[in-house]
Structure formats: C-alpha cells, structure tokens
Amino acid sequence: AAASETGPPSQWFIRGDYPQPVQVSLCGERMPLENRQVWEMLDREFTILVWDRAQVYMWLKRTGRYFPFIEKSLAEEGLPDDLKYLAVAESALIIDIRSKRSALGIWQFMAATARQNGLRKSRNIDERLSFELSTKAALKYLKRLKSIFGTWTLALAAYNCGDARLKNEIKAQQVSDFYRLRLPKETERFIYRISVIKIILEHPERYGYRLPLDRIYEPIKAERLKVNLPTPLHITKIAKTLGTDYKVLKELNPHILGRYFPAGKYEINVPYGH
C-alpha cells in the first residue's frame, strides 16, 4: 500500500488554552506586540507560567503577605505599582531564597549591590534577608537605574544583567530601545516574565485561578523596637524578656545570622503587642 502523507494541522487545539492579551504595558510602557518576535517571546513566558498551577497558587497566597508593604512603599516613593511584580519574578516572594550566583532575599541582591544601596552584610548580619530593609534598598536602586536609562523597561533589564553590562550593550549596538537590543537571554526573558506575572496576578480568575480569601497569607504582625546594645546579646534572653520564643524572634529577624543580636544601634522586629 502506498504511504499516506500527512501534514501538520492548520491549527492546534489545546483544551482550556488561554489567549494572551492583545495589549500589554509594564510600568506604563507599551510592549510592541505588533512585532512578531516580541509577541512570541511574550507567548513563551505566558504559556509556561499560566500552566504552572502550583507556582501561581503560591504566588497568590504570598501576595497577601508581602504586597501591602511593597505597594505602600512604592506609593510613598512615587514609583509605578507594577514594580511589585519584579519581586515575584526574582524570588517567588520567598524571603530567604538564594540563587546559584549567591543573590539573596526577596529582591535577589548580590552582596556588592546590596552594600551600594545601604544594606549591611557581615558575619553577623545580612540585611538582604530583611523584607522591609531590602524593599527600601530595591526601590532606591530602581530609582537610580531609571534615572540612568530613562525607561522602566531598561531599568528592569539593568536590574537583571547589571547597569555596566547594559550600558556597554547600548553603546556597542547604538540602540536604546529594549526590544531592539540583543541582550543575554535571561535578561530578554526577564521583562516578559515580569509582564506575564502582572497579567496573571491582576486577573487570576481569567486563567482558572480561584482562591478563597481565607487561603491567602496575611501580613505578619510585628512592631519595630529600637535597641542599642553595647555587647552582643543572646536572642533567647531578649525572647524571654518579651515573653516569646527564640524561634519567633529568629523568624521575625532573618537577617540576624547567628544566635546573638550584634552590638550596635538599630531596630529589630518583635511580636505585635509585646
């Protein structure tokens, strides 16, 4: 019998497939989806992320805990609310996550960049692990990158690959439009990943995500306590004084690396009402 020839179908039908938006903006800057390459880059990240069901549900749960403080901080600094999605792209809102390159914390600071933006790192303390302090430092850094590169898209690209690398690429290619620049693949994908995270988290129900309010994690209630310690003090001793446990203080202050609060003048988190 003669072999039959079959070609690919004119359309692939995927059960439950979700169409991506026809218009996308990030920090008020429009993504040129009329460019087919741009559309396909977005489509790739959209397809990967919209079907990562467990991950997206965890994003949704954690946004209840961490977005209120980030949103408040962005508003106070006059920065675009969309920048909160950068934290999701960087760390999935996991406070103590560490990358293979040793970037650390919810904003994934490298040690040198952290120090440049006012975060302390020593044998006893690493403020990249402080949600509040690292958030303030990240917004400071993003403001500086925006002042250097002029657009939020380029600022976010620089956050990923470094401002020196981005400056060199702009100079070499003589192009300052992110969508026309050839950059490291990780950086190119980074902008689309942030955009897709925004798309999904702004309207999760459009993509099949429904989460009861009681399943969303609440912000951790804590108060800031000013301390001025002439010598290091064991965390357990302060915990007992406050009527709480070592575990509680360690989890409220993950940037304290050992068993002691180091000497010095600074603020720590303590349980609300103590």
Summary of the structure (lengths in Angstrom):
residues: 274
radius of gyration: 22.2
end to end distance: 84.9
largest distance: 92.0
contacts: 745
relative contact order: 0.13
helix: 52%
strand: 11%
